Amino acid sequence: MSSNKPKKRQGEMKVFKNVYIPYGGYWSTPFCTWQGSFQNLHTIKFAADVGNRFLQEGKISPKEFDELIFGITIPQISSFYGTPWLAGMIGAEHITGPMVGQACATGARCVELAALGIEAGLRKNILVVYGDRCSNGPLLVYPNPEAPGATQDKESWVWDNFGNDPFAKNAMVETAENVAKEAGITREEQDKITFLRYNQYQEALKDDRAFQKRYMITPIDIKDRKGRKVLATIDGDKGIYPTTLEGLQKLKPVLPNGTVTFGTQTHPADANCGIIVTTREKAKQLSKDKKIEIKVLSFGEGRAKKGFMAMAIIPAAKMALKQIDLSIEDINVIKTHNPFAVNDIYFCREMDIDWKNMNNFGSSLIYGHPQAPTGARLIIELIEELVLKGGGYGLFDGCAAGDTGAAVALEVRVD
């Protein structure tokens, strides 16, 4: 293990001073491409099943928590009762909390909400759970008495919102094309960085998925509706295609005269994750290794001009770093939610860093995007990579619907 401990600096962090994550106090399921292995699992019930398994394997009582925050962006049957229902199913009937849906920013936002509660002294130990299923998304019908014959307005929650921002009047893929055009990002660059990200992900699969097994709960049995027969057993991410540079170069752009292909953008997925956010004292009690300390430092957010979503990652990152008097040069590990290869090319240009110096062991461009859990898994992987490096500062950053971005900075110390 290499040593990469944080530099000594004068003064204290300006934002969060007493917000910690216990080492090992988190989980992720595998990410399975939509309409795949997890397509028929109820998001909240699935999250409760995995959450119970995490608590039991870690010998953590659900009574330990004084709040539950639930990140979910795609409605499920009875999700009206989201957080208290989930709390009840994991044996924490004594607590409740907010249900948060902020598209791709949900992962970072829930950490911030938990951090605010801990920092203010209102809570001492918060469980944050994220769950989403892009598969079989709901078709919503809205009354419209002014329509001809009082016909109803209809919305496919997942598909229609991927395809139309009601404010910017464009699809998600168009935002990537807008940034590519304005920033002069070429098709060739997008193919090359996608191939790099694919190879980085392969590092997480070495030695029988040694890196992923540091945080991922597997195997997961998929049972029939009666819960009796095992239909499949999932032991890792599903839906990732073998990728070569030559194969990427052969793909046609999604839009006429565009640069983004289906190979240089992510795919929808299904999954759930969880993170414990707590005080320093409680983190030490719950940590799987008392020598490792994980401190949440700051949160940042930003917004780009209409139709340029990928650009929002820059003000978000700069806000998170400015609040703690750090520059990008001080950061030891960077992980990004990169729904398009364009995102990382733009980020690296603006921050003046090399493509290779971020997203080790994988990113959402390769293993998929189940919405709320995406940022959470990236934050978890950020922590684990910092531990392998012997400690340091980490930055998670990602864009989100509405031309927005969200970032979280944290510090890992390994004694």
C-alpha positions in Angstrom: 0.0 0.0 0.0 1.4 3.4 -1.0 1.3 6.3 1.4 -0.6 9.4 0.1 -1.7 11.1 3.3 -3.2 14.6 3.3 -0.9 17.6 3.5 -0.8 19.4 6.8 -2.7 22.8 6.5 -3.3 25.5 9.0 -6.8 26.3 10.1 -10.0 24.2 10.2 -12.3 23.1 7.4 -15.0 25.7 6.9 -18.0 23.4 6.3 -18.4 20.1 8.0 -16.2 19.5 11.1 -17.8 16.5 12.7 -19.3 14.4 9.9 -17.9 10.9 9.3 -18.6 7.7 7.4 -17.5 4.4 9.2 -15.1 2.4 7.1 -17.2 -0.4 5.6 -20.4 1.4 6.6 -21.8 1.3 3.1 -22.9 -1.1 0.4 -23.8 -1.3 -3.3 -25.6 -4.0 -5.2 -24.2 -4.8 -8.6 -25.6 -2.5 -11.3 -27.7 -4.4 -13.8 -28.7 -2.9 -17.1 -32.4 -2.0 -17.5 -34.8 -4.7 -18.6 -32.2 -7.2 -17.2 -31.8 -9.2 -14.0 -33.4 -6.7 -11.6 -36.2 -5.5 -13.9 -39.1 -7.0 -11.9 -37.9 -6.2 -8.4 -39.7 -3.6 -6.4 -37.2 -0.9 -5.7 -38.1 -0.3 -2.0 -38.6 -4.0 -1.1 -35.3 -4.8 -2.9 -33.5 -2.0 -1.0 -35.0 -3.3 2.3 -33.8 -6.9 1.6 -30.3 -5.8 0.8 -30.2 -3.3 3.7 -31.2 -6.0 6.1 -28.5 -8.2 4.8 -25.9 -5.4 5.2 -27.0 -4.7 8.8 -27.0 -8.4 9.7 -23.6 -9.2 8.2 -22.1 -6.1 9.9 -23.9 -6.9 13.2 -25.4 -3.4 13.2 -28.8 -3.0 14.9 -31.3 -0.9 13.1 -32.0 0.7 16.4 -28.6 2.4 16.2 -30.0 5.0 13.7 -32.0 8.1 14.5 -32.9 9.0 10.9 -33.3 7.4 7.5 -32.9 9.3 4.3 -34.1 7.6 1.2 -33.0 8.6 -2.3 -35.4 7.5 -5.1 -36.2 9.2 -8.4 -38.5 6.8 -10.2 -41.9 6.1 -8.6 -42.8 2.5 -7.6 -46.1 1.1 -6.3 -46.8 2.5 -2.8 -43.6 4.7 -2.9 -45.9 7.4 -1.4 -45.0 5.7 1.9 -41.3 5.6 0.9 -39.1 6.3 3.9 -41.2 5.1 6.8 -42.1 2.0 4.8 -38.5 1.3 4.1 -37.6 2.0 7.8 -40.2 -0.5 9.0 -39.0 -3.2 6.7 -35.4 -3.0 8.0 -36.6 -3.1 11.6 -36.2 0.7 12.3 -39.8 1.5 13.0 -38.8 4.2 15.4 -37.4 6.5 12.8 -38.4 8.3 9.6 -36.9 11.0 7.3 -37.0 12.7 4.0 -37.4 11.0 0.6 -35.2 12.8 -1.9 -35.4 12.8 -5.7 -32.9 15.1 -7.5 -32.2 13.0 -10.6 -28.5 12.2 -10.9 -27.5 14.6 -8.1 -29.5 12.5 -5.5 -26.3 10.6 -4.4 -24.5 13.7 -3.4 -27.5 15.6 -2.1 -28.5 12.9 0.4 -25.0 12.9 1.8 -25.2 16.7 2.2 -28.6 16.4 4.0 -27.2 13.8 6.3 -24.1 15.9 6.9 -26.1 18.9 7.8 -28.1 17.0 10.4 -25.0 15.6 12.0 -23.1 18.9 11.9 -26.0 20.7 13.5 -26.2 18.2 16.3 -29.8 17.3 15.4 -28.9 13.7 14.6 -26.0 11.4 15.6 -26.3 8.4 13.3 -28.1 8.5 9.9 -28.6 5.7 7.4 -28.8 6.9 3.8 -30.4 4.4 1.3 -30.6 4.8 -2.4 -32.7 2.8 -4.8 -34.0 3.1 -8.3 -35.2 0.9 -11.1 -35.1 2.3 -14.6 -36.7 -0.9 -15.9 -40.4 -1.0 -16.4 -40.7 2.7 -15.5 -44.2 3.9 -14.7 -46.6 5.4 -17.3 -48.3 8.3 -15.5 -51.7 9.7 -16.6 -52.7 13.2 -15.6 -56.2 14.7 -15.8 -56.6 17.5 -18.4 -60.2 18.8 -18.4 -59.2 21.4 -21.1 -58.0 18.8 -23.6 -60.3 17.7 -26.5 -62.8 15.3 -25.0 -61.1 15.7 -21.6 -58.4 13.3 -22.7 -55.5 12.8 -20.4 -51.9 13.9 -20.5 -49.5 10.9 -20.4 -45.9 10.6 -19.4 -43.5 7.7 -19.5 -41.5 8.7 -16.4 -38.2 7.4 -17.5 -38.2 7.6 -21.3 -40.0 10.9 -21.7 -37.8 12.7 -19.2 -34.6 11.3 -20.7 -35.9 12.8 -24.0 -37.1 16.2 -22.9 -36.1 18.9 -20.5 -39.2 21.1 -20.2 -37.0 24.2 -19.6 -34.1 23.8 -22.0 -36.4 22.0 -24.6 -33.9 19.3 -25.4 -32.9 15.7 -24.8 -30.1 14.6 -22.5 -27.9 13.6 -25.5 -28.4 17.0 -27.1 -26.8 18.6 -24.0 -23.7 16.5 -24.6 -23.7 17.5 -28.3 -24.0 21.2 -27.3 -21.0 21.0 -25.0 -19.0 19.0 -27.6 -19.7 21.6 -30.3 -18.9 24.7 -28.1 -15.8 23.2 -26.5 -14.5 21.6 -29.7 -14.6 18.0 -28.3 -14.2 15.5 -31.1 -15.7 12.1 -31.8 -12.2 10.7 -31.7 -11.5 12.0 -28.2 -14.8 10.6 -27.0 -13.9 7.1 -28.4 -10.5 7.2 -26.8 -11.6 8.2 -23.3 -14.4 5.7 -23.3 -11.9 2.9 -24.2 -9.7 4.2 -21.3 -12.6 4.2 -18.9 -13.5 0.6 -20.0 -10.0 -0.5 -19.3 -10.0 1.2 -15.9 -13.1 -0.7 -15.0 -11.3 -4.0 -15.9 -8.9 -3.3 -12.9 -11.9 -3.7 -10.6 -12.5 -7.2 -11.9 -9.0 -8.5 -11.3 -8.3 -11.1 -8.7 -11.9 -12.3 -8.8 -13.3 -8.8 -8.4 -11.2 -8.0 -5.4 -11.8 -4.3 -5.5 -15.6 -4.5 -5.9 -15.8 -7.1 -3.1 -14.6 -4.5 -0.7 -18.1 -2.9 -0.8 -20.4 -4.8 -3.1 -23.0 -7.2 -1.7 -23.0 -10.4 -3.7 -24.3 -12.9 -4.6 -27.9 -11.8 -5.0 -30.6 -14.4 -5.7 -33.4 -13.4 -7.9 -36.6 -15.2 -6.8 -40.0 -15.7 -8.4 -43.0 -13.6 -7.3 -43.8 -16.1 -4.5 -40.2 -15.9 -3.2 -39.6 -19.6 -3.4 -37.8 -20.5 -6.6 -34.4 -18.9 -7.4 -34.5 -17.7 -11.0 -31.0 -16.3 -11.3 -28.0 -15.5 -9.1 -26.2 -12.2 -9.7 -22.5 -12.0 -8.7 -21.5 -8.8 -10.4 -22.5 -6.0 -12.8 -24.5 -7.0 -15.8 -25.0 -5.5 -19.2 -21.4 -4.3 -19.9 -20.3 -5.0 -23.4 -16.8 -6.0 -24.3 -15.3 -2.8 -25.8 -12.5 -2.1 -28.2 -11.4 1.1 -29.7 -12.0 -0.2 -33.2 -15.5 -1.2 -32.2 -16.3 2.2 -30.8 -15.0 3.9 -34.0 -17.5 1.9 -36.1 -20.6 3.1 -34.2 -22.8 5.7 -35.8 -23.7 8.9 -33.9 -27.1 8.9 -32.1 -28.1 12.2 -33.7 -27.5 13.1 -37.4 -24.2 14.9 -37.8 -23.5 14.3 -34.1 -20.5 13.0 -32.2 -22.0 11.0 -29.4 -22.7 7.3 -30.0 -24.3 4.6 -27.9 -20.8 3.5 -27.0 -19.8 6.9 -25.6 -22.7 7.3 -23.3 -24.0 5.3 -20.3 -26.9 3.0 -20.2 -29.9 3.0 -17.7 -29.6 0.4 -14.9 -31.2 -0.9 -11.7 -29.6 -1.1 -8.3 -29.5 0.1 -4.7 -26.8 1.5 -2.3 -26.5 2.6 1.3 -24.1 4.8 3.3 -24.0 5.5 7.1 -23.3 9.1 7.9 -22.5 9.8 11.6 -20.3 11.4 14.2 -16.6 10.7 14.7 -17.3 8.7 17.9 -20.0 6.6 16.3 -17.9 6.0 13.2 -15.1 4.6 15.2 -17.6 2.2 16.9 -19.0 1.0 13.6 -15.9 1.0 11.5 -14.5 -2.4 10.2 -11.0 -1.0 10.7 -10.3 1.4 13.5 -7.2 2.7 11.8 -9.2 4.2 8.9 -11.1 7.5 9.4 -13.4 8.9 6.7 -14.5 12.6 7.1 -17.0 14.4 4.9 -15.7 17.8 4.2 -18.0 19.8 1.9 -20.7 19.8 -0.7 -20.9 21.9 -3.9 -23.5 22.5 -6.5 -23.7 24.4 -9.8 -25.8 25.2 -12.8 -24.8 25.7 -16.4 -26.6 27.6 -19.1 -29.6 26.0 -20.7 -28.8 22.9 -22.6 -25.2 22.5 -21.5 -25.5 20.0 -18.6 -21.9 18.7 -18.6 -20.6 22.2 -17.9 -22.3 22.3 -14.5 -19.7 19.9 -13.1 -17.1 22.7 -13.0 -18.9 25.2 -10.7 -20.0 22.3 -8.5 -16.4 21.1 -8.1 -15.0 24.5 -7.6 -17.6 25.3 -4.9 -16.8 22.1 -3.0 -13.1 22.8 -3.1 -13.3 26.5 -2.4 -15.2 25.9 0.9 -12.3 23.9 2.2 -9.4 25.9 0.8 -8.2 23.1 -1.5 -7.3 23.2 -5.2 -7.7 20.3 -7.7 -3.9 19.7 -7.3 -4.6 18.8 -3.6 -7.0 16.1 -4.6 -5.7 12.5 -4.6 -8.6 10.7 -6.1 -11.4 12.0 -8.4 -14.5 10.1 -9.3 -17.2 11.5 -11.7 -20.7 10.6 -12.8 -20.0 10.7 -16.5 -23.2 9.8 -18.5 -21.3 11.0 -21.6 -17.6 10.8 -22.5 -17.9 14.5 -23.2 -18.2 15.1 -19.4 -14.8 13.9 -18.5 -13.1 15.5 -21.5 -14.6 18.8 -20.5 -13.8 18.4 -16.8 -10.1 17.5 -17.5 -9.7 20.5 -19.8 -11.2 23.0 -17.4 -9.3 21.5 -14.4 -6.1 20.9 -16.3 -5.7 17.3 -15.4 -4.9 14.1 -17.3 -7.6 11.7 -18.4 -5.8 8.9 -16.6 -5.8 10.7 -13.3 -9.5 10.0 -12.4 -12.1 7.3 -12.4 -9.8 4.4 -11.6 -11.7 1.1 -11.1 -14.7 2.3 -13.1 -17.4 4.9 -13.5 -21.0 5.2 -14.6 -20.1 5.7 -18.2 -19.2 2.0 -18.2 -21.2 0.2 -15.5 -24.5 2.1 -16.0 -26.7 4.7 -14.4 -29.6 3.7 -12.1 -30.2 7.4 -11.1 -30.2 7.8 -7.3 -27.6 5.0 -6.5 -25.1 6.1 -9.1 -23.4 8.9 -7.2 -23.5 6.8 -4.0 -21.6 4.0 -5.6 -19.0 6.4 -7.0 -18.6 8.0 -3.5 -18.1 4.5 -2.0 -15.5 3.6 -4.7 -13.8 7.0 -4.0 -13.4 6.0 -0.4 -12.0 2.5 -1.2 -9.4 3.9 -3.6 -8.2 6.4 -1.1 -7.8 3.6 1.5 -5.7 1.7 -1.0 -3.6 4.8 -1.6 -3.0 5.1 2.2 -5.3 8.1 2.6 -5.8 11.5 1.0 -8.4 13.9 -0.3 -11.2 12.8 -2.6 -13.7 14.6 -4.9 -16.9 13.2 -6.3 -18.5 15.3 -9.0 -21.3 14.7 -11.5 -23.9 16.4 -13.7 -27.7 16.1 -13.3 -30.9 16.9 -15.1 -31.7 20.6 -15.4 -28.2 21.5 -16.4 -27.0 21.1 -12.8 -24.1 19.5 -11.0 -23.3 18.3 -7.5 -20.0 17.5 -5.8 -18.8 16.0 -2.4 -15.3 16.4 -1.0 -14.0 14.0 1.7 -10.8 13.0 3.4 -9.5 9.6 4.3 -6.8 9.0 7.0 -5.1 5.7 7.4 -3.0 5.5 10.6 
